[in-house]
Amino acid sequence: MNVLKEHITKTISLTDEEFSVVESFFTEEHFKKREMIISENDQVDHVYFIVSGLLKLFYTDAEAKEHIISFSMEDWWESDYAAFYTQTKATQSLQCLENTTVLKLSFSGYHELLHEVPKMTDFFLKKAIGGHITSQRRILSLMTLDAKDRYEQFLKHYPKLIHRLPKTVLSAYLGLSRETLSRLYNKSSIR
């Protein structure tokens, strides 16, 4: 749980006693590559802090086309947040792209945690604001940037992800053809 403590203390300060309370609400779980953590129509009872591994959150439309919403790696949080916070069925799916270890926090545990350690309200608010900013940046990039600029923006913001993602998955996320992505990749200096 040291990784969780380090993560939280980048945002807020906690005493050892407070962190002992915080960690008591989390459970470690392991998933295999390609395993689904959340599937569409599941009840979403947890948020996940990624200890190791890589996840993709995606939506599948009526024509069975997959739309990748986000990737999550070490030191990040993920869930179908709309379903979690409203306690409705998942409209998104969460799948492991690598073997993954998470620390999961239940819906009831989340609320108890906020009651027992009020500082965690500020922590989760700051994380939510950061996620919202990231989502807005992605939406704007899809609306306003050409393929090259979307690729370069991804490289700038997520340099550690570029070598971990299959090109077909990354091209789908960026809204590019596999051929365009290969051409951009071959021209870049990150190879």
MDAnalysis code that builds the backbone (N, CA, C; Angstrom):
import MDAnalysis as mda
import numpy as np

u = mda.Universe.empty(573, n_residues=191, atom_resindex=np.repeat(np.arange(191), 3), trajectory=True)
u.add_TopologyAttr("name", ["N", "CA", "C"] * 191)
u.add_TopologyAttr("resid", np.arange(1, 192))
u.add_TopologyAttr("resname", ["MET", "ASN", "VAL", "LEU", "LYS", "GLU", "HIS", "ILE", "THR", "LYS", "THR", "ILE", "SER", "LEU", "THR", "ASP", "GLU", "GLU", "PHE", "SER", "VAL", "VAL", "GLU", "SER", "PHE", "PHE", "THR", "GLU", "GLU", "HIS", "PHE", "LYS", "LYS", "ARG", "GLU", "MET", "ILE", "ILE", "SER", "GLU", "ASN", "ASP", "GLN", "VAL", "ASP", "HIS", "VAL", "TYR", "PHE", "ILE", "VAL", "SER", "GLY", "LEU", "LEU", "LYS", "LEU", "PHE", "TYR", "THR", "ASP", "ALA", "GLU", "ALA", "LYS", "GLU", "HIS", "ILE", "ILE", "SER", "PHE", "SER", "MET", "GLU", "ASP", "TRP", "TRP", "GLU", "SER", "ASP", "TYR", "ALA", "ALA", "PHE", "TYR", "THR", "GLN", "THR", "LYS", "ALA", "THR", "GLN", "SER", "LEU", "GLN", "CYS", "LEU", "GLU", "ASN", "THR", "THR", "VAL", "LEU", "LYS", "LEU", "SER", "PHE", "SER", "GLY", "TYR", "HIS", "GLU", "LEU", "LEU", "HIS", "GLU", "VAL", "PRO", "LYS", "MET", "THR", "ASP", "PHE", "PHE", "LEU", "LYS", "LYS", "ALA", "ILE", "GLY", "GLY", "HIS", "ILE", "THR", "SER", "GLN", "ARG", "ARG", "ILE", "LEU", "SER", "LEU", "MET", "THR", "LEU", "ASP", "ALA", "LYS", "ASP", "ARG", "TYR", "GLU", "GLN", "PHE", "LEU", "LYS", "HIS", "TYR", "PRO", "LYS", "LEU", "ILE", "HIS", "ARG", "LEU", "PRO", "LYS", "THR", "VAL", "LEU", "SER", "ALA", "TYR", "LEU", "GLY", "LEU", "SER", "ARG", "GLU", "THR", "LEU", "SER", "ARG", "LEU", "TYR", "ASN", "LYS", "SER", "SER", "ILE", "ARG"])
u.atoms.positions = np.array([
    [0.806, -1.204, 0.000],
    [0.000, 0.000, 0.000],
    [0.848, 1.268, 0.000],
    [2.179, 1.103, 0.030],
    [3.043, 2.286, -0.008],
    [2.812, 3.113, -1.260],
    [2.531, 2.440, -2.377],
    [2.310, 3.160, -3.629],
    [1.058, 4.041, -3.512],
    [0.041, 3.572, -2.832],
    [-1.167, 4.374, -2.624],
    [-0.869, 5.567, -1.722],
    [-0.107, 5.333, -0.677],
    [0.243, 6.426, 0.241],
    [1.044, 7.501, -0.497],
    [2.020, 7.079, -1.284],
    [2.816, 8.033, -2.063],
    [1.933, 8.817, -3.026],
    [0.998, 8.121, -3.649],
    [0.095, 8.765, -4.598],
    [-0.767, 9.826, -3.905],
    [-1.365, 9.467, -2.803],
    [-2.255, 10.391, -2.097],
    [-1.491, 11.585, -1.550],
    [-0.298, 11.340, -1.007],
    [0.450, 12.437, -0.376],
    [1.065, 13.404, -1.390],
    [0.956, 13.106, -2.685],
    [1.317, 14.094, -3.707],
    [0.258, 15.187, -3.776],
    [-0.936, 14.894, -3.266],
    [-2.066, 15.809, -3.380],
    [-2.491, 16.398, -2.028],
    [-2.531, 15.570, -1.007],
    [-2.901, 16.027, 0.338],
    [-1.956, 15.400, 1.348],
    [-1.877, 15.972, 2.541],
    [-1.053, 15.352, 3.583],
    [-1.949, 14.558, 4.527],
    [-1.479, 13.392, 4.907],
    [-2.190, 12.525, 5.838],
    [-1.240, 12.108, 6.950],
    [-1.762, 11.983, 8.147],
    [-0.971, 11.408, 9.233],
    [-0.919, 9.903, 9.017],
    [-0.023, 9.229, 9.708],
    [0.055, 7.764, 9.613],
    [-1.264, 7.132, 10.055],
    [-1.879, 7.703, 11.079],
    [-3.156, 7.176, 11.572],
    [-4.249, 7.336, 10.512],
    [-4.283, 8.503, 9.860],
    [-5.275, 8.726, 8.814],
    [-5.066, 7.769, 7.652],
    [-3.793, 7.562, 7.283],
    [-3.564, 6.642, 6.173],
    [-3.943, 5.213, 6.546],
    [-3.748, 4.824, 7.781],
    [-4.176, 3.487, 8.212],
    [-5.677, 3.307, 7.997],
    [-6.435, 4.349, 8.280],
    [-7.887, 4.296, 8.035],
    [-8.141, 4.206, 6.532],
    [-7.461, 5.046, 5.757],
    [-7.648, 5.056, 4.295],
    [-7.378, 3.670, 3.718],
    [-6.239, 3.099, 4.037],
    [-5.877, 1.824, 3.408],
    [-6.804, 0.687, 3.801],
    [-7.468, 0.809, 4.936],
    [-8.390, -0.248, 5.361],
    [-9.595, -0.378, 4.428],
    [-9.858, 0.626, 3.618],
    [-10.997, 0.594, 2.699],
    [-10.662, -0.004, 1.338],
    [-9.402, -0.288, 1.078],
    [-8.981, -0.782, -0.228],
    [-8.686, -2.279, -0.191],
    [-8.976, -2.937, -1.314],
    [-8.694, -4.353, -1.485],
    [-7.882, -4.528, -2.758],
    [-6.824, -5.330, -2.685],
    [-6.004, -5.594, -3.872],
    [-6.641, -6.692, -4.704],
    [-6.585, -6.513, -6.025],
    [-7.090, -7.538, -6.942],
    [-6.185, -7.596, -8.168],
    [-6.054, -8.795, -8.729],
    [-5.195, -9.033, -9.889],
    [-6.049, -9.494, -11.067],
    [-5.693, -8.984, -12.248],
    [-6.396, -9.344, -13.475],
    [-5.377, -9.715, -14.549],
    [-5.789, -10.585, -15.433],
    [-4.939, -11.009, -16.547],
    [-5.166, -10.105, -17.764],
    [-4.171, -10.076, -18.637],
    [-4.287, -9.358, -19.905],
    [-5.560, -9.816, -20.625],
    [-6.298, -8.881, -21.186],
    [-7.562, -9.065, -21.908],
    [-8.766, -9.310, -20.995],
    [-8.550, -9.464, -19.702],
    [-9.665, -9.687, -18.787],
    [-10.478, -8.397, -18.618],
    [-11.790, -8.571, -18.512],
    [-12.689, -7.439, -18.311],
    [-12.851, -7.190, -16.810],
    [-12.679, -5.949, -16.411],
    [-12.942, -5.565, -15.027],
    [-14.385, -5.094, -14.914],
    [-14.827, -4.333, -15.904],
    [-16.219, -3.888, -15.996],
    [-16.687, -4.187, -17.414],
    [-17.874, -4.742, -17.530],
    [-18.506, -4.940, -18.839],
    [-19.799, -4.139, -18.880],
    [-20.183, -3.741, -20.086],
    [-21.432, -2.998, -20.262],
    [-22.563, -3.744, -19.560],
    [-23.415, -3.002, -18.875],
    [-24.569, -3.497, -18.110],
    [-24.217, -4.091, -16.756],
    [-22.946, -4.126, -16.393],
    [-22.575, -4.541, -15.032],
    [-23.006, -3.479, -14.034],
    [-23.240, -3.903, -12.810],
    [-23.374, -2.956, -11.707],
    [-21.957, -2.506, -11.354],
    [-21.721, -1.210, -11.260],
    [-20.368, -0.699, -11.000],
    [-20.272, -0.304, -9.529],
    [-19.603, -1.148, -8.774],
    [-19.511, -0.956, -7.332],
    [-18.147, -0.489, -6.862],
    [-17.190, -0.307, -7.782],
    [-15.834, 0.046, -7.367],
    [-15.197, 1.088, -8.285],
    [-14.274, 1.841, -7.711],
    [-13.299, 2.614, -8.467],
    [-11.971, 1.900, -8.255],
    [-11.057, 2.065, -9.208],
    [-9.813, 1.295, -9.198],
    [-8.600, 2.215, -9.274],
    [-7.661, 2.001, -8.367],
    [-6.361, 2.655, -8.421],
    [-5.394, 1.638, -9.015],
    [-4.716, 2.002, -10.098],
    [-3.859, 1.050, -10.796],
    [-2.471, 1.032, -10.160],
    [-2.101, -0.122, -9.631],
    [-0.784, -0.329, -9.027],
    [0.216, -0.693, -10.120],
    [-0.189, -1.607, -10.988],
    [0.646, -1.984, -12.132],
    [-0.270, -2.449, -13.253],
    [0.182, -2.231, -14.477],
    [-0.598, -2.668, -15.623],
    [-1.153, -1.513, -16.425],
    [-2.011, -1.852, -17.371],
    [-2.565, -0.885, -18.312],
    [-3.990, -1.298, -18.651],
    [-4.907, -0.318, -18.601],
    [-6.328, -0.559, -18.868],
    [-6.822, 0.346, -19.981],
    [-7.914, -0.084, -20.627],
    [-8.609, 0.812, -21.554],
    [-10.085, 0.829, -21.159],
    [-10.636, 2.034, -21.180],
    [-12.057, 2.242, -20.947],
    [-12.676, 2.527, -22.304],
    [-13.746, 1.815, -22.652],
    [-14.324, 2.003, -23.976],
    [-15.833, 1.827, -23.968],
    [-16.432, 2.362, -25.018],
    [-17.873, 2.273, -25.247],
    [-18.075, 1.515, -26.546],
    [-19.047, 0.616, -26.571],
    [-19.375, -0.121, -27.789],
    [-20.725, 0.366, -28.290],
    [-20.745, 0.877, -29.535],
    [-21.988, 1.440, -30.074],
    [-22.908, 0.339, -30.628],
    [-24.054, 0.759, -31.164],
    [-25.074, -0.179, -31.653],
    [-24.577, -1.042, -32.814],
    [-23.562, -0.558, -33.537],
    [-22.990, -1.341, -34.642],
    [-21.801, -2.185, -34.185],
    [-21.619, -2.292, -32.885],
    [-20.535, -3.063, -32.255],
    [-19.158, -2.455, -32.506],
    [-19.123, -1.158, -32.806],
    [-17.844, -0.471, -32.965],
    [-17.377, 0.021, -31.602],
    [-16.106, -0.214, -31.330],
    [-15.508, 0.165, -30.050],
    [-14.945, 1.585, -30.132],
    [-15.302, 2.407, -29.154],
    [-14.802, 3.777, -29.048],
    [-14.009, 3.889, -27.749],
    [-12.696, 4.068, -27.865],
    [-11.839, 4.121, -26.683],
    [-11.937, 5.507, -26.051],
    [-12.277, 5.517, -24.787],
    [-12.446, 6.759, -24.044],
    [-11.140, 7.171, -23.385],
    [-10.469, 6.201, -22.768],
    [-9.227, 6.540, -22.072],
    [-8.388, 5.294, -21.828],
    [-7.138, 5.554, -21.491],
    [-6.214, 4.531, -21.012],
    [-5.834, 4.898, -19.583],
    [-5.519, 3.897, -18.797],
    [-5.089, 4.131, -17.420],
    [-3.919, 3.216, -17.118],
    [-2.879, 3.816, -16.538],
    [-1.708, 3.030, -16.168],
    [-1.384, 3.295, -14.706],
    [-0.208, 2.855, -14.281],
    [0.205, 2.984, -12.898],
    [-0.010, 4.408, -12.377],
    [-0.494, 4.480, -11.145],
    [-0.672, 5.750, -10.441],
    [-1.886, 6.533, -10.952],
    [-2.791, 5.875, -11.676],
    [-4.013, 6.505, -12.173],
    [-5.217, 5.789, -11.583],
    [-6.369, 6.423, -11.686],
    [-7.650, 5.876, -11.239],
    [-8.531, 5.625, -12.454],
    [-9.418, 4.616, -12.349],
    [-10.353, 4.385, -13.463],
    [-11.599, 3.673, -12.974],
    [-12.684, 3.903, -13.678],
    [-13.967, 3.230, -13.493],
    [-14.919, 3.784, -14.543],
    [-16.120, 3.244, -14.620],
    [-17.203, 3.912, -15.331],
    [-17.799, 4.827, -14.270],
    [-17.283, 6.052, -14.208],
    [-17.626, 6.943, -13.108],
    [-19.104, 7.317, -13.075],
    [-19.726, 7.486, -14.211],
    [-21.156, 7.809, -14.217],
    [-21.945, 6.686, -13.553],
    [-21.634, 5.454, -13.900],
    [-22.332, 4.307, -13.305],
    [-21.982, 4.153, -11.827],
    [-20.733, 4.400, -11.465],
    [-20.319, 4.284, -10.067],
    [-21.051, 5.306, -9.200],
    [-20.962, 6.575, -9.569],
    [-21.535, 7.626, -8.726],
    [-23.056, 7.626, -8.706],
    [-23.695, 7.188, -9.776],
    [-25.159, 7.162, -9.808],
    [-25.712, 5.780, -9.478],
    [-24.818, 4.812, -9.296],
    [-25.199, 3.426, -8.992],
    [-26.193, 2.897, -10.020],
    [-25.833, 3.116, -11.295],
    [-26.604, 2.579, -12.412],
    [-25.730, 1.569, -13.153],
    [-26.284, 0.941, -14.149],
    [-25.546, -0.062, -14.926],
    [-24.481, 0.600, -15.794],
    [-23.397, -0.109, -16.005],
    [-22.284, 0.391, -16.821],
    [-22.723, 0.584, -18.270],
    [-22.282, 1.688, -18.850],
    [-22.445, 1.907, -20.287],
    [-21.092, 1.782, -20.982],
    [-20.033, 1.663, -20.169],
    [-18.675, 1.546, -20.674],
    [-18.067, 0.247, -20.140],
    [-17.021, -0.192, -20.803],
    [-16.310, -1.399, -20.378],
    [-14.875, -1.045, -20.045],
    [-14.306, -1.787, -19.102],
    [-12.925, -1.577, -18.670],
    [-12.183, -2.888, -18.822],
    [-11.141, -2.868, -19.670],
    [-10.423, -4.090, -20.012],
    [-8.928, -3.910, -19.787],
    [-8.285, -4.997, -19.364],
    [-6.836, -4.991, -19.138],
    [-6.105, -5.185, -20.467],
    [-5.161, -4.298, -20.745],
    [-4.287, -4.448, -21.915],
    [-2.996, -5.159, -21.525],
    [-2.743, -5.263, -20.231],
    [-1.605, -5.979, -19.660],
    [-2.105, -6.658, -18.389],
    [-1.323, -7.599, -17.858],
    [-1.638, -8.103, -16.533],
    [-1.648, -6.901, -15.593],
    [-2.656, -6.831, -14.742],
    [-2.889, -5.613, -13.973],
    [-3.184, -5.925, -12.510],
    [-2.634, -5.094, -11.640],
    [-2.948, -5.133, -10.212],
    [-3.583, -3.804, -9.844],
    [-4.715, -3.879, -9.154],
    [-5.430, -2.677, -8.737],
    [-5.694, -2.718, -7.241],
    [-5.945, -1.550, -6.691],
    [-6.522, -1.424, -5.360],
    [-7.919, -0.884, -5.598],
    [-8.924, -1.624, -5.151],
    [-10.294, -1.202, -5.433],
    [-10.959, -0.660, -4.175],
    [-11.814, 0.329, -4.405],
    [-12.556, 0.999, -3.350],
    [-14.034, 0.902, -3.694],
    [-14.821, 0.342, -2.787],
    [-16.248, 0.154, -3.055],
    [-17.018, 1.463, -2.910],
    [-18.224, 1.481, -3.448],
    [-19.098, 2.650, -3.361],
    [-19.401, 2.981, -1.897],
    [-19.795, 1.987, -1.125],
    [-20.084, 2.242, 0.291],
    [-18.809, 2.621, 1.033],
    [-17.691, 1.966, 0.699],
    [-16.412, 2.293, 1.323],
    [-15.972, 3.711, 1.010],
    [-16.230, 4.161, -0.206],
    [-15.899, 5.519, -0.608],
    [-16.596, 6.523, 0.309],
    [-17.888, 6.331, 0.521],
    [-18.651, 7.263, 1.354],
    [-18.239, 7.183, 2.820],
    [-17.980, 5.982, 3.303],
    [-17.483, 5.835, 4.682],
    [-16.118, 6.497, 4.838],
    [-15.259, 6.314, 3.861],
    [-13.926, 6.908, 3.888],
    [-14.010, 8.433, 3.964],
    [-14.855, 9.036, 3.154],
    [-15.008, 10.490, 3.177],
    [-15.518, 10.977, 4.534],
    [-16.344, 10.173, 5.153],
    [-16.860, 10.525, 6.482],
    [-15.770, 10.396, 7.546],
    [-14.984, 9.322, 7.466],
    [-13.962, 9.060, 8.489],
    [-12.698, 9.893, 8.306],
    [-12.337, 10.187, 7.043],
    [-11.147, 11.001, 6.752],
    [-11.579, 12.110, 5.783],
    [-12.163, 13.195, 6.326],
    [-12.701, 14.261, 5.464],
    [-11.694, 14.846, 4.474],
    [-10.393, 14.790, 4.768],
    [-9.377, 15.296, 3.834],
    [-9.455, 14.589, 2.481],
    [-9.954, 13.356, 2.486],
    [-10.029, 12.596, 1.240],
    [-11.049, 13.201, 0.275],
    [-11.989, 13.995, 0.770],
    [-12.923, 14.702, -0.108],
    [-12.146, 15.638, -1.021],
    [-11.198, 16.370, -0.446],
    [-10.361, 17.276, -1.237],
    [-9.516, 16.491, -2.239],
    [-8.979, 15.360, -1.813],
    [-8.176, 14.523, -2.702],
    [-8.992, 14.092, -3.923],
    [-10.173, 13.513, -3.674],
    [-10.986, 13.029, -4.790],
    [-11.508, 14.167, -5.657],
    [-11.780, 15.328, -5.068],
    [-12.195, 16.485, -5.855],
    [-11.087, 16.906, -6.811],
    [-9.860, 16.978, -6.312],
    [-8.732, 17.359, -7.169],
    [-8.515, 16.338, -8.283],
    [-8.665, 15.058, -7.975],
    [-8.529, 14.017, -9.005],
    [-9.638, 14.155, -10.055],
    [-10.862, 14.429, -9.613],
    [-11.983, 14.582, -10.542],
    [-11.776, 15.789, -11.451],
    [-11.301, 16.892, -10.893],
    [-11.041, 18.085, -11.698],
    [-9.958, 17.800, -12.736],
    [-8.897, 17.123, -12.326],
    [-7.842, 16.752, -13.276],
    [-8.371, 15.874, -14.397],
    [-9.225, 14.914, -14.065],
    [-9.826, 14.053, -15.080],
    [-10.737, 14.826, -16.022],
    [-11.462, 15.766, -15.482],
    [-12.352, 16.592, -16.299],
    [-11.543, 17.436, -17.287],
    [-10.468, 18.024, -16.819],
    [-9.601, 18.823, -17.692],
    [-9.033, 17.957, -18.813],
    [-8.589, 16.760, -18.468],
    [-8.038, 15.833, -19.466],
    [-9.101, 15.469, -20.508],
    [-10.316, 15.218, -20.053],
    [-11.406, 14.874, -20.987],
    [-11.711, 16.030, -21.924],
    [-11.743, 17.246, -21.384],
    [-12.002, 18.399, -22.244],
    [-10.889, 18.578, -23.276],
    [-9.650, 18.385, -22.852],
    [-8.520, 18.506, -23.787],
    [-8.651, 17.476, -24.907],
    [-9.057, 16.256, -24.559],
    [-9.212, 15.214, -25.581],
    [-10.331, 15.551, -26.551],
    [-11.459, 15.999, -26.033],
    [-12.587, 16.368, -26.895],
    [-12.175, 17.478, -27.864],
    [-11.508, 18.497, -27.347],
    [-11.065, 19.592, -28.214],
    [-10.069, 19.118, -29.261],
    [-9.180, 18.212, -28.878],
    [-8.201, 17.726, -29.859],
    [-8.894, 16.967, -30.985],
    [-9.914, 16.179, -30.658],
    [-10.643, 15.441, -31.697],
    [-11.433, 16.381, -32.595],
    [-11.871, 17.507, -32.041],
    [-12.674, 18.458, -32.808],
    [-11.828, 19.408, -33.643],
    [-10.616, 19.719, -33.196],
    [-9.878, 20.817, -33.822],
    [-8.518, 20.460, -34.402],
    [-7.918, 19.358, -33.998],
    [-6.561, 19.057, -34.442],
    [-6.544, 18.047, -35.576],
    [-5.553, 18.181, -36.450],
    [-5.386, 17.180, -37.502],
    [-4.657, 15.966, -36.913],
    [-4.512, 14.938, -37.723],
    [-3.936, 13.668, -37.261],
    [-2.558, 13.848, -36.639],
    [-1.700, 14.607, -37.308],
    [-0.331, 14.811, -36.819],
    [-0.333, 15.505, -35.467],
    [-1.155, 16.533, -35.322],
    [-1.202, 17.278, -34.061],
    [-1.802, 16.443, -32.925],
    [-2.811, 15.613, -33.216],
    [-3.376, 14.732, -32.181],
    [-2.319, 13.746, -31.700],
    [-1.569, 13.192, -32.646],
    [-0.500, 12.254, -32.304],
    [0.567, 12.939, -31.453],
    [0.993, 14.125, -31.860],
    [2.028, 14.851, -31.112],
    [1.539, 15.257, -29.720],
    [0.263, 15.622, -29.620],
    [-0.287, 15.959, -28.305],
    [-0.284, 14.725, -27.394],
    [-0.636, 13.568, -27.953],
    [-0.607, 12.329, -27.172],
    [0.818, 12.047, -26.692],
    [1.797, 12.185, -27.590],
    [3.198, 11.963, -27.213],
    [3.631, 12.908, -26.095],
    [3.217, 14.140, -26.187],
    [3.596, 15.142, -25.189],
    [3.014, 14.818, -23.817],
    [1.736, 14.446, -23.778],
    [1.064, 14.225, -22.507],
    [1.265, 12.815, -21.943],
    [1.503, 11.832, -22.805],
    [1.605, 10.432, -22.348],
    [2.811, 9.721, -22.962],
    [4.014, 10.243, -22.776],
    [5.185, 9.630, -23.421],
    [5.445, 8.188, -22.979],
    [5.038, 7.831, -21.778],
    [5.279, 6.472, -21.290],
    [4.333, 5.448, -21.905],
    [3.249, 5.902, -22.476],
    [2.259, 4.974, -23.029],
    [2.558, 4.533, -24.452],
    [3.262, 5.330, -25.204],
    [3.396, 5.111, -26.641],
    [3.934, 3.715, -26.988],
    [4.863, 3.201, -26.205],
    [5.448, 1.888, -26.500],
    [4.671, 0.739, -25.871],
    [3.714, 1.063, -25.027],
    [2.944, 0.021, -24.349],
    [1.647, -0.320, -25.070],
    [1.227, 0.543, -25.980],
    [-0.057, 0.346, -26.650],
    [0.124, -0.273, -28.026],
    [-0.671, -1.286, -28.358],
    [-0.660, -1.783, -29.735],
    [-1.083, -0.654, -30.677],
    [-0.487, -0.611, -31.847],
    [-0.789, 0.479, -32.789],
    [-2.261, 0.512, -33.179],
    [-2.904, -0.641, -33.274],
    [-4.326, -0.645, -33.634],
    [-5.165, 0.018, -32.544],
    [-4.798, -0.183, -31.292],
    [-5.525, 0.408, -30.171],
    [-5.273, 1.918, -30.121],
    [-4.024, 2.321, -30.286],
    [-3.688, 3.741, -30.263],
    [-4.335, 4.482, -31.435],
    [-4.328, 3.871, -32.623],
    [-4.935, 4.537, -33.781],
    [-6.440, 4.717, -33.563],
    [-7.104, 3.740, -32.956],
    [-8.533, 3.871, -32.663],
    [-8.776, 4.999, -31.662],
    [-7.942, 5.101, -30.659],
    [-8.077, 6.155, -29.654],
    [-7.912, 7.541, -30.273],
    [-6.932, 7.670, -31.158],
    [-6.641, 8.966, -31.775],
    [-7.556, 9.291, -32.959],
    [-8.353, 8.317, -33.384],
    [-9.227, 8.544, -34.531],
    [-8.462, 8.572, -35.835],
    [-7.424, 7.745, -35.929],
    [-6.571, 7.687, -37.124],
    [-6.637, 6.292, -37.731],
    [-6.304, 6.204, -38.997],
    [-6.144, 4.876, -39.583],
    [-4.814, 4.298, -39.086],
    [-4.709, 3.010, -39.136],
    [-3.467, 2.333, -38.712],
    [-2.309, 2.802, -39.592],
    [-2.570, 3.022, -40.876],
    [-1.534, 3.450, -41.819],
    [-1.040, 4.862, -41.480],
    [-1.961, 5.758, -41.164],
    [-1.583, 7.127, -40.796],
    [-0.739, 7.110, -39.534],
    [-1.155, 6.320, -38.551],
    [-0.386, 6.228, -37.311],
    [1.016, 5.687, -37.584],
    [1.136, 4.663, -38.400],
    [2.456, 4.112, -38.727],
    [3.340, 5.147, -39.403],
    [2.752, 5.919, -40.298],
    [3.513, 6.964, -40.984],
    [3.995, 8.021, -39.977],
    [3.121, 8.442, -39.072],
    [3.500, 9.437, -38.060],
    [4.544, 8.873, -37.101],
    [4.368, 7.627, -36.716],
    [5.298, 6.963, -35.803],
    [6.687, 6.872, -36.441],
    [6.738, 6.495, -37.702],
    [8.012, 6.351, -38.399],
    [8.719, 7.694, -38.581],
    [7.962, 8.789, -38.646],
    [8.562, 10.113, -38.797],
    [9.016, 10.703, -37.464],
    [8.461, 10.192, -36.367],
    [8.783, 10.791, -35.062],
    [10.136, 10.304, -34.565],
    [10.616, 10.986, -33.555],
    [11.941, 10.669, -33.010],
    [11.878, 9.737, -31.810],
    [10.701, 9.155, -31.512],
    [10.578, 8.331, -30.320],
    [10.920, 6.849, -30.549],
    [11.133, 6.471, -31.796],
    [11.402, 5.062, -32.087],
    [12.648, 4.675, -31.401],
])
